[in-house]
Amino acid sequence: MRKVMVSACLMGRPVRYDGRAKTSEHPVLARWRAERRLVVFCPEVSGGLPVPRPPAEIAAGAGARAVLDGTAAIRTADGTDVTRYFTAGARAALAAAREHGVAVAVLKEGSPSCGLHRVYDGSFTGSTAPGPGVTARLLADAGIAVFTEDEIDAAAAHLRALEAQD
């Protein structure tokens, strides 16, 4: 049985920067939990950041690739560089995904770690830039299909297609 990595905040764990969760009540997640498929993970906490913590954004909307290549940073609003925590968390997520045979990930959109289609742009104004966060980028680069909390039905369809090939 293939496993699914899911952002811990979506599963009700209060691990977000503001100390809250963003619990998803999607029935597919409940089914996957009952099937014991889930690998619940928060890359930011795993990378060493506390809860709560100051919000952080990829500086100047540079993008996850630049952060992972070491040419861009993730900073808090006061300019503190927290890149190492985000990259350590992304690497830990990939290691956990490999260890558990994760084929699909459902991650929280918007986060500098877990965002897939958009992340906050580094201005701390609520504006976003297109592109993934560092964990989503690293997982996708490793061949793991990444989806957002708004794409759980598509994630389930992808998982069914993979398992039909097994």
N, C-alpha and C positions, 0 to 999 in steps of 0.2 A: 504494500500500500504506500503510495507516494505521500509525502508530507507537505504541509503548507506553513510557511512562516507568516506570522501576522504581527503587526505592531501591537505591543503590549497595551497601549492606551486604548486601542479599539476593543480590547477584551476586558475593559473595565479597570485596568490597573492605573492608579493615579501617579503616572510617571512623567507627564508632560511638564514643560518648563514652569507652568503656573500651579503645579501640584495637583492637577485634575486629570481625569480620564476623558476620552472622547468615545465612549462605549457605543459600539454598533450592535443593534439588535437584529441584524440580518439573519434569517433562518439558516442560510448556508453555513455561517460561522458556527451556529449552534449544532448543526449536523456534523460538521467537521470536528468540533470538540467532542461530541459523543463518540465519533469514530476514532478518536485519539490520533488525529492527523496533525494537530496543531503544534507548531514550535513558536511559542509566544516570546517575543523578544523586543527589548528597547535598546537600540544601539547607543543612544545618548547616555543612558544610565550605565550600560555595560562598558562604555568608553571612559567612565569615571566622573561624569557630571552629577551633581546633587539634584535633589528634588525638594523644593522648587529651585529654579535657577534663572538667571537673567535670560531673556530671549536672545537668540543669536541668529545671524543671517550671513549668507555667503556674501562677502564684501564685494561691492560694486557689481553684483549680479554676474560675477565672473564664471560661474558654473562649476558643477561637480568635478568635471574632468580636470580643470585647472587646480582645484583644491587637492585632488588625489595626486596630481603631478607635482605638487609643492609650489605652484606658481601663483596661488590665490589663497586667501584665508577666510575662515569663518570667525566673525567677531560679534561681541555683544555691543549694545548701543554706546557704551562708554569706551569702546575701542579695544577691550581685552581680547586677545587672540585665544580662541578656544579650539582651534583647528585640530590639535593633536587628540582631543577627546572625541571629536566627530570621526576622524579617520580611524582611530583605534576601535571605536564602536562599529564602524562599517566593516572593518576587518574581522572583528569578533562575530558579527552577523554572518559574514560569508563563511567563516570557520564552522559556526553552528549549523548553517544551511548544509554545508558539505557533510558534516558529521551525521546529520539526521536524514540525508537524502531528500532535501527539499527540492521540489520541482517548480513550485509556484509561491509567490509572496504577495500578500495583501498589506500595503503600507499606507500610512496616513499622509494624505496629500498636503503640500505646502511646507512641510518640515525641511530644514536643511539636511537632514538625514534621509527621511523617508519619502519626501515629495517625489512625484514621478513626472507629472506634466508641467508643474510650476512650483517655484520656491520663492520665498520673500527675497526681494532684490538687494538687500543691504542698506536700504535707506531708512528702515524702521518707520516707514510711513503707511504700512499696510499694502504697499505696491508689490506686485510679483513680477518675476521674469520667467520665461519658458525654460523648461529643462528639469532634470532630476536633481535630487539631493545625493549626497555621497554614498549612502547605503544602497539606495535604489540603483545608482549607476554601477556600483561594484557588483551587485547581485545580477543585474542584467548583463554586464560584461562577462559574467561567469556562466551565462546560459540559463539563468533562472528567469522564468516569465514573471514580470512584476505588474501588479495591478493596484489601483487605489481602492479606498473604501466605497467609492461610487461605482466600481467595476467588479463587484463580487460575483455577479451572475456570469460575467465574461470569464472570470478566473475559474469558476466552477466548470464552465463549458470547456475551457482549455485543459483542465485537469482530467475531465472525462475523456477527452480526445487522446491525451497522453496514455491514460490507462487502457484505452481500447487498443492501443498499439502494443501493449505489454503481452 
